């Protein structure tokens, strides 16, 4: 085990808290791009923005190729105004894929050209004193909720007078809680926690006296929740990219709220064999708690990059989130662990030198293990009596 630069946990927590209080539903991400840019300036890390505000920062390494990248997304779930209703409420459509079950009761901020308004998302039948059991028999879905704005509005005309229009963005308040036992409960931990831990990893690298092996690009995308992600932010030098995002801690999954969870596949297929194995080995080398998982209903920045035609090795390293896309919970242990993995990856040697070229001969191309397993290391499962005796001894 080699010593890794120390992750500043106070900085990580403070950065995450700051980001959580800054609304950024997909399509309304300008201000969080400014916030991250300001922090990169403070850290002295050069960066560029795309036309729409995705960020590509770079920490120079001992060589320029084969460059590495880590990516997280600035955008979160949210909603837009679908229609102005005659009862003075607003019909909503979701931004991103998430259930209206978790929108009910949510405090929100609506952004109009005239200014912002606060409000609450309520089921169509919101009063038990009026509807009795009808409150409990309401179906779940975006057709069965509406936004009540905290302003005088009893008709659609009243809403128009307030300057509220179809298409206005609605951001759900994160309402974060940072508990003394290390748990963090909040909306939008997906993926502001990823942004915060990447910034903490960058800070650790800048402040230590060790230079990354190759150039490391730190990417912050703005449309992952609607499937775009890292479609147009890579450079030809980047040969491998690790998406930093949330794992799905739930029954039937192997993710955890502690340590790092490496996703071996998501709904778009397997991640790169060599890159995922490298991340697992780095965790073991540096005593970072690690486990593997497969996400069946999940896609990330990595998927959008590959689908856009990027010839890049991809992997997905995650912090376990309980109730993802709902009322989420994580633990600081996972954020610290993943930040440590980011740092160890940046400082690790390059095993596949051939990746420095986009096209090359077969010489130096990778191999995957195909030989038979060493049977001497495998228990004799066909002899249960012997196994039981060994266990007792």
Helices and strands as residue ranges (DSSP letters): H 9-20, H 30-43, E 47-49, E 55-59, E 61-73, E 78-84, E 90-95, G 100-102, E 107-111, E 116-123, H 128-131, G 132-135, G 142-144, E 145-149, H 156-161, E 169-172, E 177-178, E 183-186, H 189-207, E 212-221, G 224-226, E 238-249, E 260-266, E 269-270, H 273-285, E 290-294, H 301-307, E 313-322, E 328-331, H 332-347, G 353-356, G 375-377, H 384-392
